[in-house]
Amino acid sequence: MKIAYVITRSDLIGGVQVHVRDLAKALAARGHETVVLTGGGGPYTDALRSAGVPTVSLKYLAVPINPYRDARALAEIYSALGKLQPDLVSVHSSKASILGRIAARMLDLPVVFTAHGWNFTPGIARREAVVYRWIEQLASPLASQAITVSEFDRKLAVDEKVFSAERVVTIHNGMPDIDPSLRADPGRSPVRFLMIARFEPQKDHPTLFQALAGLRQEPWQLDLIGDGPLLPQAQAMARELGLTERVRFWGQRMDVAERLAEEQRSKSGAFRVQPDPPEADELIGIGLGSVRDPKTRAWLLVLFGSCATYWRSFPVVTGEGAAFSYGIKVPVGAGNG
């Protein structure tokens, strides 16, 4: 089977980009032919090519809404898909998902849309949310099937009448297992948190900082891997909250496993934290405890026991009686890349 993926950005490597890369690599390893169409070029296209995944760079596909560029991008996608004639088109991220669905329908190609978050999720400005919800409702019939990466997003799509229940399914992001030598030792101290996310509004680093600021009496260290336009503001906030000695900014890195291994050698446990706050309810729903901090009004998920386990195929290393914040209980945007 020939599968064409369409994604908007190649100037960064975020969760959506990693998701598509891993899918393309895995399916290619199973004998399928995969290719990724992406806007422009950059670190992501370099990473795809290093992984042996063919790419097609689209000159006009970009995040900002621009009718002229968007029309040219649609023509580019239509032309590329027409030449490739894939058996399936898989579209990801807001702009690529809309234009990709239109182009695929024009070519009578089956298309699957994966939503990595909605731009009308709670916390998005009302006027903006109304517009994006309307756009998604219009584009919905163009997809043969829709996938969300969390049950929260699936329910939101159904409740907001973007997709009917039978046309959208939840498939949680998976993650390959790691070598035992890279696993954290939950018995080590201090508890170490690791968040891998872009510094953009939907990732909501400030909520994490505010929650952890209320736990100064506990021994912990926070490591942040990622880059983005809000990095300077995040660094300033860490200073303002007096967390400079506890929060370390590592920037964009491709050696995450090695980074974790180094941290283990420095006698620290590690948490791999999924950063999207709406999924906190799903964590609680599978039996983890929760408690509200009276000072920060933060809801904490408490992980008891010393074990390394999996949540929704996502490895979570838990410490003895350790707690980490999953965000203050206020609406937070999820968005996507």
N, C-alpha and C positions, 0 to 999 in steps of 0.2 A: 504494500500500500504506500502511496506517496502522500505525505502530509505536509502542508504548508502552514507555518505559524506566522501570524502578523502581530507585531508589537510596536509601540510608538517610539520609545526612547532607546538610544544606544550610547548616550553620553554618560550613563551611570550604570552601575550594577546593583540593583535592588532586588527585593523579593520576587517581583514579577519576572525580572530577567533571569534570575536563577531558576525559577520554576520552569520557564520555557526551555532554558538550556538543558536542564536535567531530563525533561520529557523528550526533547529531540535526541539527546544522546542515548537514552534508554531504549527508545523505539528503534533507533538506527542499529543498536546492538542486537535487536531482535529481528533484524532483516528488513525493516521498513526504510523507505527513502524519505528523509526529512530535510526541510529547508526553512530558514527563518528570514522573513521580510521585516526590516526594521528601519526606522527613520534615521537617515544620516549614517555616520560612522563614529567610532569612539572605542572606549575600553570594552564595551560589551561585544561589539563585532570582532574585536581582537580575541576576546575570550572564546567566542564561538568557533572561530577559525582554529584556534589552538586546540579546541576539543574535537576538531574534525567535522564540525557542523557547517554545511554550506550556508551562505548568507546572500541576501539581495538588499542593497542599500537604496532607500527611497529618498530622493533629494528633498521633496516637499512635505513629507510626513513629520509633523512637529506638534507639541502639546498646545501652544497658544491657538485660540480660535481665530482664523483668518480665512474668510470665504475664498479668496483667490488661491491661496496656498492649499487650502483643503480640497478645492476642486481639482487642482493639479495632482494632489496626493491620491485622490480617488482614481484619477486616470492612470497614475503610476501603478497602483495596486491592481487595477483591472487589467492593465497590460501584462504585468508580471504573472498574475494568476492565469491569464489566458495562455501565456507561453508555457507555464509549468503544467497546467491541467492536472492539479492534484486530485486525489480521490476524496480528500477531506481538507477543509480549511479550519484552522483553530485560531480564534482571535482573542487577544488579551489587551488590557488597558483601555482607557476611555476612548480616545480618538481612533486608535487602530481598530477597536471593536466595532465602532459605528461604520467607518469607511470600509473596513474589511467585510462586514456583513452585506453592505450595499453591493460591493463589487462581486462577491460570491453569488449573491442572488441574481445579479445581471448575467452571470456566466452559468447559472443553473448548477452551481456547485454546492454540495452539502457543507454546512458551516456550524461549528460548535463554538459558543461564546463562554469564556470563563471570566467571571466577575471576581476580581480580587478585592472587592470593596465597592460601596456605592457612594456616589457624590450627593445622594439625598439622605444619607444616614443621619440619625440624631446628632445634633451638634453643628451641622452645616447651616449657614444662614438661610432663613426661610425662603427668600426670593430665589436664591441660587438653587436650593433644593427643589423648588417647584419646577424650575426650568430643566434641570437635569433629569428629574423624574419623568417629565413630559417627553424629553428626547428618548429616554430608554423605553418608554411605553410605545413610542412610534417605531423604534428600531426592533422591538421584541419579535414581531412576526417574521423577521428576516433570518432568525436563527433556527436551526433544526432542533437544537437542544441547548440548554444553559447549565452551567456548572458554577456553584459557589464554593468557596473554600472554608466556609463556616456555616453552621446551622442558623446563626443569627442573621447572616446575609440572605440565606434562602427564605427564611420566614419574612424578612423585610420585603423581599421582592414579591412574594405572594400577597402580603398585606397591602402593599402599595399598588397592586394590580399591574406590576411590570411583567410578571410571568405567572401562568397558572401553575398549580401545584404539580401537575403531571409533566410539565415541561422544564422543570428545574430540579437539580439534584445536588446534594452536598457531597463533595469529595475533599476531605481534609488533605492538606499538603503533607506529603511523606518526606522522609529524610533517610538517606542510606545510613546503615549502621557504621560505627567507627571501630577502629582497631582497639582492642582492650587496653593497650598501652596508653591510649589517649583518654581513657575514662577518668572522671574526677573521683576523688576519694571523699565521700560525704563527711567523714570524721574529722577532716582538717578544719582549721580555723585561721583567720576569720572566714565567715561565709562570703563567697564571691559571686556577684551577679554579673552576667554578661548579656548585653543587649546589642543585637546586630540590626541596625535600621538606618535608613536615610534620615538626615536632620531636616525634616519637612513637617508642616503642621499636623498632618494626619497621624504621625507617629507619636506625637504628644510627649516628648521628653520632659517638659515642665511638670506634668502630673507625677511622673516617676520621681523627679527631684523633690517635689513638695512632700510626697509620702515618705521618702527615705529621710528627709530632714527631720521628721518626727521620730526617727529611730536612732538618733545619735548615740543613745546609751547602749545600743547593741553593736557588736563587732561585725562590720561588713565592709566590703570594697565593691565598687561598681566600675566595670570596664565597658566602654562604649566603642563599638566598631562601626564606622560609617562616615559619610561626608554629606554635605548638602548646604543649601543657602542659610539655614538656621543654626549652623554650627557655632558661629561667633556669639549668638544670643544665648545658646545653651552653655557655653563656657562662661559667659558673664553671669548667668543665673547661678551656676555652681559656685562662683566666687561670692556672690551676694548672700547665698545661703550658708556659706562657711563650709562647703563640701569639697574644697579644692584638694585636700589631702586624701579624700576617699573616692573621688571620681576621676577616672583616667580616660582621656580621649585618644584613641589610636588611629583615627582617620580611616580611609578606605584601605582594606587589606584583603588579599586573596588567600592568605595562609591562616585561615581561621582555626583549622585543626591543629596546626603547629603552635598557634598562639595559645590555644587551650592547653596543649602539652607543656609549654613553657610555664604557664601559670600553675599547673599541677606541680611542677618541679620546685616552684617557689612556695610550696606548702599551703596551697589554697584550694578550697573546694570551688566548684563552678556550677552555676545555673545557666541553662540555655533558656532564655525567656522569650516567648512569643509575644510581640509587642502590641497586638491589636486589642484594646480594652474591651470591646463588646463580647469577646469570647470568654471573658471571665466567668460568665454564667455557665458556660459549658464546662469549665474546670470545676466549678462548684458542683455542677450536676453529676460529676462522676465520683463524688465522694470526698473531695478535699474540704477542709474546714475553712471558715471565714470568720473574721473578727474586725470590728471597726475601731480604729485608733481614735481615742477621744480628743486628742490635740489636733491632729491633721484632718480628721473626718475622712481618713482614707480607709478603704476596705482592703483588708489583707487576706491573702490566701495562705493558709498555714499548712506546710508540708511536714508531716511527722514521720519519724523513722529514718534509718540510714539505708538507703537503697538507691539504685539507679533503675529507672523504669521508663515507660513510654506513655505519652498521652497523645492519642490520635496520630500514632506513628511518629511523634515528635519526642526525641529523647529528653527527659527531664531528670536531672540529678538532684536528689533531695537530701537535706541535712537533718541532723537530730534536732527536732524542735525548731527548725529554722522557719522564718517567715519572710515573704517578700510581698511587696505591694503590687497590685494590678490596677492601680489607678483610683483617684478620688471618684466617688459615685456621682459624676455629672456627665451630661451628654458629651461624647467625644467623637470627632469625625474619623472615619476609617479611610475613605478615599482609595486611590490606587495609583500605580505608577504608569 
